[in-house]
């Protein structure tokens, strides 16, 4: 894969810019955290989630708070 190719599809962050107006998918959270989507699913017990039946969604403000509370290099 060349450096110009992305391993993840392009995410339109303008539509998820608001902290709470829109719920994020696991793929969008993975983009924000710069981790694979599989990492997000394997850490659901650590991340602040909203369960909608079999679906999992995230508030952007909760994800940002999660990052702030983790501190550096944890």
PyMOL commands that set and color helices and strands:
alter all, ss='L'
color gray80, all
select helices_A, chain A and resi 13-16+26-33+37-42+60-70
alter helices_A, ss='H'
color red, helices_A
select strands_A, chain A and resi 23-24+50-52+55-59
alter strands_A, ss='S'
color yellow, strands_A
deselect
rebuild
show_as cartoon
